[in-house]
Amino acid sequence: MSDKIKNENLLEEARREINEVDKQMAELFVRRMRAAEKVAAYKKEHALPILDAAREEQVVQTNAKLVEDETLREYYVNFIRNNMAVSRAYQGRLMEGMRVAYCGTEGAFAYIAAGKMFPGSARVPYQDFVSAYRAVENGDCDAVILPVENSYNGEVGQVTDLMFSGSLYVSEMMDLAVSHDLLVTPGTRIEDICEVVSHPQALGQCAEYIRNHNWSTAEYSNTALAAKYVAEKKDPTVAAIASEEAAEVFGLSVLERNINASRSNTTRFAALSRVESRRHSKRMGEHFILLFTVKHEAGALAKAVDIIGRYGFNMRTLRSRPMKELLWQYYFYVEAEGDVYTEAGEWMMRELGLFCDRLKLVGTYFNEKNNA
């Protein structure tokens, strides 16, 4: 037997051992978290804080002595500390509810969507889509609400890019009817206004109204943050386009309502989390999202599209997006109807893999419709 084959056998044997240990650790993890549930119940009943720093340090020092190898002991300390951090996060969810990230501030449309999708959750604001997304990846929050598409202005490309490059899964979609209002400092008249500030999407949706008044525009990262800016500036020449909820939060007056061009203005929001959810499986109205790249050869995209249809899945959306790291290369976003967790879905994914360089099932959802 050659040294190469011998080394490969040793590698496979080590990997099998790791897989077996990981399986045992998964079972122990569940057992540990069940015990953490009891701890959380006791802390909640007795109004105790989630973090008991003194006890955690005592546990770390005591358990570290169980690892004789000094080098491994260094890594074990990190391992046990990470375990405790995960346990605290879980206890926090049990004691205080879910933490849901969104972009903007109180009164933003994402804030409204988060409240509808996760009633009673703690809604945590972030300055941008990336920060909100990363907060779930690193465990600071349990889910993130991000806008995917607007019926008037189209897709939100940055969010699609996050789906492609990130590790989170879509578990739910909700259509939120969006009504844009003109918000001003109290006492402002329409003839006082010279400039309006808002998110670029909102400015685009209200472009006709803005042009009719000959106002200049300034972009802001979020509609509610634009409202906050106007409230702080206290300048009657500056108005914001945002929601009625934002007006209430920041003490502004609604000068005119429903100024968006389309009265059927709707934004689709996605809920994303760290794990793939199958809770909607077998329900009518099931959808799934695929992201993929095709091989650089003639007809590759057509073959991929044909495969999806051949297995009985109806595509409702097909879009292309440029890949940031590769010039003139694109990936594709597909939403399709049907339950992908079936034998047909499994065969479809296998066959797609033959034509796609990268293939990612981003998640499944049952679409929910709500009015703001």
N, C-alpha and C positions, 0 to 999 in steps of 0.2 A: 504493500500500500504506500503510495507516494505521500510525502510530507504535506502536500497541498490538500489531498483528500482527507488525511488525518486531521489537519487543522480545521477543515470544513466540518468534519464530524464533531469535533470538540465544540465548535461554534454552535452547531445545531443543538447539541446536548445542553450547553449553557443556556440557550434561549428557551428550550423546553423547561428547564428548571426555573427560569425566571417567570415563565408563563404560569407554572404551577404555584409558585410563591404569590404571584399577583392575584391568582384566583382565591387563595387562602386569605390574602390581605383584603380583598373585596368583601369576603364574608365577615372578617373581623371588623372592617370599617362599618358595615351595617350594624353589627352588634354594639360597637362603640357609640354610634350615633343614636341608637335606641336608648342607651344609658344617658346620653346627653339630653334626650327628650325629657327624661325624668328630672334631671338637674334643672332644666329650663322651667319645668312646671313648678318646682319648689321655689326657684328664684322669683318667678312671677307671683306666686301666692304670697311670698314674704317680702315683696318689693325690694329684692336684692339686685345689685348691678350685675350685668353680664360678665364683666371682667373681674376676676379675683387674681390680681397680679402676684400676690404673695404665694398663693397656692400653686399657681402655674409654674413659678420659678422653682418651688420645692419639688414638684413633679419632674421637671426637667433635670434637675441636679441628681435626684434619686435614680431616675431611669437611665441617665447617662452612664452611671457606674456599672450598669449591666452589660455594657459593650466594652470588652477588654482592649480591642485594637484601638489605639489612640487616634489614628487617622480616621478610622470609621466612626469613632465617637464624635468627632467634630461634625461629621455629616448627619449623624443621628440626632444631635442637638437641633440642627435645622429641621430635620424630619419631624421631630416631636413638636417643635414650635409651630410648624405649619399645620400639623394635625389640630393643635389647640386653636389656631386661628380659624380653621374651617369649622370646628365645633362652636366657637363663639358666633360665627356668622350664622350658623344653623339655629343656635339658641336665640339669636336676635330676631330671626325670621319667625320663630315660634312665639316669642314674647311680644314683638312689636309689629309683626306683619312683614309683607314683602317690601323690598326697596326697589323702586322702578325708576330708571334713569330716563331723562328726556332732555332735549335741547331747548334752551330758552330760560324762561322764568315763569313764575305763577301768572296764569292768565293766557299763556301761549296755547295755540291749538294742540300742540303735542301734550301739554299739561292736561287739557280737557280730554284728549283721547286716552291718556294714561288712566285718568279717573274713571272713564267708562269701561275700559278693558280690565282694569284691576281695582275694583271698588274697595276702598278702605286701605289701600296701600300707601306707603310713604313715598311721595314723588320727589325725586332728587334732581335738581337742575344742573345742567352742564352748559358750557359756553358754545360747544360745537358738536357736530355729529360724531366725530372721531373720539372725543373725550367721553361722550355718553356710551359709545359702543365699547370702548376699552374698559370702562367701569364694570361692565358685566363680565368681560373676559377675565379680568383680574380678581373678580369676586366681591368687589365693593357693592355691587347691586345685583339683584336677582334677574331682572329683565330690563330691556330698553325699548322704548317706543320711538320709532323713526318714520318720517314720511317717505313713502315709496313713489307716489305718483299723484299728480293733480289732474283733474279732468279738463282743465283749461290750459295749463302750462306744461303738461307732460311729466316725464319721469324726473326723479331727483337723482341725478347721476352719481353724486358722491355716496349716496346710500347704497346704490347698486354696486359700486366699487368696493365698499366695505363688505357687502355680502360675498363678493368674489374672493377677496383677499383675507377676510377674517375667519373666525372659527365658530361664530354663533349660528343658531338655527332659527328659522321663522316658525312660530307655533300658532300664530293667529294674525288675521288681517281684519281691519275695520274701515268701512267707508264713513268718513265724517263730513257732513254737509258744512261748508265753510261760508260764513257770512262776514264780509269785511266792512267795518264801520270806520268813519272818520272821527278820530279822537283829538280833542283840543283841551287846552287849559280852560277852566271855567270862565265864562264871560267873553270868549273869543267869538268873533263874527266871521262868516265865510269870506268876506272881503278883506279881512286882516291877513289871511293865509297867503304865504309866498312859496313855501316849500313843504313837501310831505316826505316823511321817512318811513321805511318799512323794509321787510325782507324782499329780495328781488322777485320772488314768486308772487307776492302780494302786489307789488308795484305793477307787474305784468298783467295780473288779473284785473287791475283797476286802471289800466293805461288810458282807456277811452275817457273815463271820468276825469283823470288828471289832465289830459290834453284839453278837454273842454274848459277847464279853469285856468289853463296856461300856467301851471305850477311847475317849479323845478323839483327834482327828486334826489334823494340821497338813500343809498342802500344801508340796511342794518342787518345784523346777523340773524335777527329773530323779530317777529312782529311785536311780541310782548316787551322785549328789550327796547324796541323803538318807542313804545308807549311810555316806558320808564324814563327814557331819555327826554321825551317831551315834557313829562311831569317835572323832572328835575330842572330842565332849562327854563320853564315858565315863560316862554316866548310866544306870544300870540301869532307870530308870523310862521311858526312851525307846527305842523300837525302830524299825527301818526295814523297809519292804517293798521288796525288790529281788531281784536274781538271786544265784545261788550264786557266780557269777564275781565279783560285787561284794563278797561276803563274803570271798573269798580275797584280793582286792586290798587291802581295808582292815582285814584281821585281825579280822573279826567271826565270831561263831558262828551257824550256822543252827539256830534253835530249833525251827521247824516248817517243813515243805516243802509246796509246792502248796496254799497257803491261798486261792487265787482260787476264786470260786464255780463257774466253768465250767472243767471239765477239758479242754475243747477251745479254750481261750483262745489266740487267734492274732492277731498284729499283722502287717499288711502294710506293708512298707517299700519305698520307691521310691528308685532311684538316679537322680539328675539331673545333667546336664552341660551344657556351653555349646552343644553342637551337636546337631542332630537326627540320630538314628541310624536307619539302615535295615537294620542287620545281622540283624534277626530276620525280615525280609521273606521270604515264601514258606514259613515254617515253620508246622507245625500248632500251633494254640493261640495264634496271633497276636492281640493286643489293641491297641486304641488309645484315647487319651483326648482328648475334645473339651471345651472350655469355651466357652460362648457366652451372649450376651444376645439376646433377641428383641425385635422392634419392639412398641411398646405398642399392640397392636390385638388384637381378639378372634380366638382360634384360632391365634395365631402359634406358641405352643409346640407345639400339636398338629401343626401343619404341619411343624415342624422334626423332631419325633419320627417322623412319617410318612415323611419323606424318607429318614431313616437306615434305616428298615426296608425301604422300597421298593427300595433299592439292594442289599439282601441282607445287611445288617449287623445282627447280633443284639445289642441293648442288654442288658447285664447290670447296669448301674447308672445311675440317674438321680436326681440330687439338686439341690436349689436352695440357694443361699447369698446372704445379703444383701450388697449392694454398700455398702461403707463410706462412699463419697462421695455416694451418692444415697439419700435416705430412701425406704423402702418399695419399692426397686427390687432386683431379684434377678438373679444370673447362674446358669447351669446347668452341672452337671458330669455328663458322660456317659462311661462306659466301654463299649466295644462290641467284639464279636468279629469278626475278619476282617482282611484285609490292605488297609489304606487306600491303599497305594501301587499301586493298580491303576486301570484305566480307570473302573471303577465308583466307586472312591473319589474320583477326580478330579471326576467328574460330581456326586457327592454333595456335595463341598465347594463346587462352583460354585453348586449349587442352594440349599444352606444359606445361602450368602452373600446370597441374595435376601430371606431372612426374618430374618436375624440382624444386629443392629447391630454386634456384635463377635463374631468367630469365631476360635478359636485351637486348632490341633492341638498339644497339649502333648507328644505323643510316642507311641511304640509300644513294646510290651514282650512278652516271652514269660515268663509267670509261672513262678517257681521256688519250690518248697516245701522248707523246711528245718526241722529241729527244733533248739531251743536246746540 
